[in-house]
């Protein structure tokens, strides 16, 4: 697919870090593809399980974590106590941080630019501090941007949002100085020694974001910027990149099921669900009470009860093909899934598990596109909320509005790379003037 933007005259060497799940990897693959289509060289640094998909995109790929290495480390910590396990993980992270710094430092030159999501902020920031290499932070979800005035909601830290501002500010400062900073001083001791730079202080509040540009990979209408976000934050929109999207298809069985009747409710509770067997049993009863059809998504068939003809099981179908044919999506609240549901115009019932999922779900709820249900095994609440989502004209209108605001992924990725190129050229110009 050709970019709708002009190719820059100066070829960059973009070094992109990415690890985690599809939700973290795919947006960065999309940015890399747009960079490559403009003639830039892309080095993609990831873990063993995403090496092949990154190479299929045409990138140079480096893995900083092998399968055997991961399994050996996990086995070595299985029987450790809590304190010993924490020390082991800290030592492992310290070694990996130093290894990553060395791996990347040997590849830096005047054409390089670093693009890093939160897990890699400290690596990119250290290299930026040592070599002056341009550095762009990426943020996939609003919850990963530090704010005290409008703090994001985390499931285990919801009490923090209820505190008055002055007390939130005090709690954050104390937590940063007594917990966060000591942890990073330990993890960054060896990388900073090797790079011959001082260890940072106030890591989250003052240091780890790029001082040049922070790209928030969502829309400003999904999360208006709080007053205390870093001034260099710019929202881009949802990246909407899926590798091999054009060649993916629904299975024959699922296609026939969808063709045979009304749009089903799609249940995708995610791997974080504490009791998936109980959840699917409840989901089946709800489908039968509502008199609707359902699609149950899980890779583990032992979690499923015996299913009637009105319910179809699938492992992991392409969502961009399934969701436009769904009546409601029930899911865990990952921002990538929320974006795909908004693009499809489908109401959402969000069952947040951990980290950013509560915050993501609340933002979709505020937009009128869905509801949040904290307890995934509360059958009465699930039934009531699904009835509302199926029949509410207000939800239908809100979903249509969000769908109209979602731009094609190519447009968003083009805008994102425009900002990357702008930072690179601005830095190069400053270097020349200096």
N, C-alpha and C positions, 0 to 999 in steps of 0.2 A: 504494500500500500504506500503510495507516494505521500510525502508530507505536503501540507498545504502552505508551508512556510518556506522562506528562502534559506538556502544553505549558506552558513557563515563562511567567510573567505579564509578564516584561520582555523586549521584543524586542531581540535582539542584531543587530549587523551583523558577521557573520563574514567575515573575509577569509582565504581558503584559497589557499595556494601549492601548485602541483604541476607537475612537468615530468618528462620521461623517457619511459618505456615504459608500456604498459598496466598492468604490475605496480605502477608508482608512481602512476599516475593513478586507476585504478578505485577503490582504497580511499578516496581523498579525495573522489571523486564521491559515493560512498556516504555518507560523513560529511556532505557538503553536502546531499544529499537528505534525510537525517534531520533536519538543522537546519531546512531549508526547510519540511518537513512539520510542524514544531513552531511555525511562524510567524516564524522568523528570516529576515533578509535575508542572502543569500550572494553574495559577490563571489569569483569563481574566477579566479586569475591563473595563466596557463599559456602554452604556446607555440602557434604557428599551427596545428599538426597536431591539437590537441585542442580548438580553439575550438568547433567545431560540436557535438561530443558534449557539451561542458559546457553550451552553450546549450540543447541538447535536454533537459537536466535542469532547465531553468528558471532558471539562474543568470544574474546579471550577469557577463559574461566580459571580461577584459582580457588581451591578448597582449603579452608583453614581448619576443618574438622572432618576426619575420616570416620567411616562406619565402625571399623574395629577399634579405633581410638575411643570413640564415644562409648561403645559397649564395655570396653576394658575399664574405663573410668567409672561407669555406673556400677559394674560388678565390684570394683574395689571399695565402693562407699556403701554397699548394701547393708552391711552389719555394723556400721559405725554409729555411735551415739550422736545426738544432735550437735553438740559442740565440736566433736571431731569431724563430723560431716561438713559443718560450716567452714572449718579450717581447711578441709580438703578442697571444697569448692572454691574458696578464696584463693588458695594456691594455684588451682587449675586456671582460674580466670586471670590471675597475675601472669602466669606463663603464656597464656593465649594472647593477652594484651601485648606483651613484649614481642611475641612471634609475629603478630599482625603488623605491628609498627615496623619491624624489620622487613617483612615481606613487601609492604607498600613503599617504604622509604627507598628501597633499591630501584623502584620503578618511576620515581618522581622526576620530572623535568619541567622546563618552563611552559610546556603545553598542557600540564596536568591540571585536573580539577577533581576534587573529592566530593562525592555525593553519598550521604550517610543517614540512615534512620536511627532511632534512639539507641538501639543496642550497640551501635558503633560510634556514637557521638564522641566519646572520650578518645577513641583512636584517631578519628579525623581531626579533632581539636588539637591534640598533641602534635600531629604532623603539620597542621596549619601554623601552630605556634613556633615550631622548630624551623620549618622551611619556607613559610609564607605562601604555601600552596593554597589557591582559592578553595573554599569549602562551603558547600551548600547542605544544610540540614533538611531532611524530609520528615514530615509528621503525618502519619496515616489517620490518626483520630484526635479529636480535640482534647481528650483526656491526657494526652502526652505533652500538652503545652501547660507549663506552670502558670497558675493564676491563683491568687489569694482572694481577690475581689469577687470573682465568680468561679469558685473551685469546681472542677469536674467531680462527678459522683462515682466512687468506687464502692463495690458491694460491702467490703469489710471496713470501710472508712466513711460511711455515710454520716456518722456523728460529726465529722469534721465540717461538713457543709452546714450543719445546724448552729455552729458556734458564731458569735458576733465577730465582725471583721477584726477588731483589735486582738481578740483571743486567738483567732485563726492565724494571724500574723505571728504572734508569739509562739504558738505551737509549732508552726512551720520552721521558724528560725531555730528553735531549740532542737527540733528533730534533725535539721540539716547539719547543725554543728556537732551534735552528740552521736548521731548515727550515720548519716550519709557521708559527711566529709571524712570521718575516720575510715570508713569502708573504702572509699576511693583513694585515700592516702596509701592504704595498704596495697590495693590492686595496682596503682599507678607508680609505685615506688621504683620497680625495675625498668619499666618503659621510660620514665622520666630520667633515670640515671643514664640509660643508654643514649637518650637523645640530648642529654646535658641541658635540661630545662628544669625549672623549679616545679614542684608539685602544686596543683591548683588549690585554691580555697573557694568555699561557697559554690560548689560544683554546679548544682542545679540552678540556683537563683542568679548566678553571675557568669558562669563560665562555659557550660558544655554546648549550648546552641551556637551555631555559626554566627559570628558578628557581622557577616556579610549578607546572608539571606537564609531565611527559614521558609521552606515551601510547605504549606499546609495542603495536603492532597485531598481537600474536600471543598465544598462551596461555602461562601460567607453566609448564605441563607440557612445552611445546615447548622452553622455555629458562628453567629456574629462575634467579632473579636472583643474580648474583655479589655478594659482600659489598661490593665497591667501586663498584657502580653508583650513580648519583645517587639520593638518598633520595626524590626526587619522581617516580620512575618508577612507573607503574601499567600492568599488562598488561590488555588488553581482550579478546583473542581475534582470530581471523582475520575480517576484515570481510566477505568473500564477497559483494562487489557486482559485478555485471556489467550494464552498460547494456543495456536492452531484453532482459533475460534471458528474459522470458515469451514473447517473440515469435520467438526464435531457433529454428531447426530444423536438423537434419542434412540434407545433400543427399540426393536420392532415391537416387543411386548408392551412397553410403555406407550409407544405411539398408538397402538391399537386400543389400549385402555382409554387414553385421552380422547380418541375419536369416538368411542362408544357411548359417551354420556356427557353430563354437565361437568364444568370445571371443578376439580377436586380441591380439598384442603391439603396442602403439602406440609407434612410434619418432618422437620429436620432438627432434632433436639441438640445435636452436636455431641462430641466425645466427652464434654465436661459433665453431662447429666449423671447424677449420683446413682439413680436406679432406672436404667433405660427400660428394663422389662416392665416395671410398674407403669412407667410413662406411656409405653405403647399400648398397654392394656387399657389405661384410662383414655387414650386417644381413640382406640377402637370403640369404646362405649360412647364417647362423645359423637363420633361420626354416625353411629347407629341412632342415637337420640335425635340428632339434627336431620337425619334422613338424607345425608350427603355422601359423596364419595371421598376417598382419601388416598394419598400417596405417602407411604412411610419410607423414610430414607435412613438407612444404616448399613454399615459394612458387616455387622455381626448379626447373622440371622437367628442366633440363639436368644437374642433379646426380644424376638417377635412372638406374639401369641398366634394361634391359628387364624388366618385371615379369610374373610368372605370374598366373594367376587367383586364387591364394591370397594375393596381396598387393594392397592397394588404396592408391592415392595420393590424398591430399587436400591442399588448400592450408592452410587454417586453420579447422577446424570448431569449433563451440562445445564446449569441453572438458567443461562440466557435463552435456552430453548424451552425449558419447562415452565418457568415462572409466568410468561405471558399467557399460559393456558391454565393457571391456577386461580382459585377463588380467594384464598387466603394463604399466606406463608407463616408457619409457626417455626421459629428458629431461635438460636442462641444469642443473636445480637452483634455478630461481627459486622464491622462497618462495610466490608465488601459485599456481604449478603444484603445489608440494608440498601446499599446503592443499587444492586441488581434488582431488588424488589421495587424500588422507586422507579427505575427505568421501565419496568414492566407494568407499573401502575397497579400493583397488587397490595392490598392491606396486609399488615404484619402484626402478629402476636409474638412478642419478644420475651424469651425466657432467659434472662441474663445469667451467665455463669460466674465470671470472674473478671478481673482487671477492668478494661474499658467498656464492657458490654452493658452495664447498667446505664452509664452515661450516654452511650450510643442510642440505646432504646428510648431513654427519656427525650432525646432530641427528636427522634422520629415521632414520638407521642406528641410532643409540643407542636409539631408540624401537622398533626391530625392524621398522619399516615398509618398509625397503628397504636397498640397498647402494650404496656409492660406488665408482665406477670412474674413476680419474684419467686413464688413457689410453683414449680412445674408439676407437682403432684396434687394440687388443689383442684379436684375435678369440677366442683361447682363454679369456681372462679373461671376456669378455662372455658367451660360451657357458656357461661354468661358473656364473657368477652368475645368469644367466637361468634355467638349470635349477633352481637352488636356489630362486629366488623363485617359480617356477611350482609347485613341489611341496612346499615347507616348510610343515608345519602351524603351526610357531611364527610364521612370517611372517603366515600367514593370521589367527592369533589376534591378533597385534599390530595388524594393519590393522583388524580388527573393533573392537578396543578404542579405537583412535584415532578411528575413524568415530563411535563412540558418544559421544565427548567433544566432537565438533565441534557447536557450537550453530548454530541458524539465523542467517543474516546479520543479519536484522532485530533479533534479540535483542542481538547483539554491537554493532551500530551504535547501538542505543538506549542501551546501557551506556556506549559511548564518548561520546555526546553528553551524557549525564548528567554525565560528568566535565568536559566543556567548560563546561556551564552552571554547574556548581559553582564552577569557577575564576572565571568571570565574576561571579557573585553575591558570592563571597568578596572579590574585588577591589573591587567596588562598595561593599560594606559597610565595608571598610577606608578607602576614600576618604571616605565619609560621616563616619566616626568621626574621621578626620584633620581 
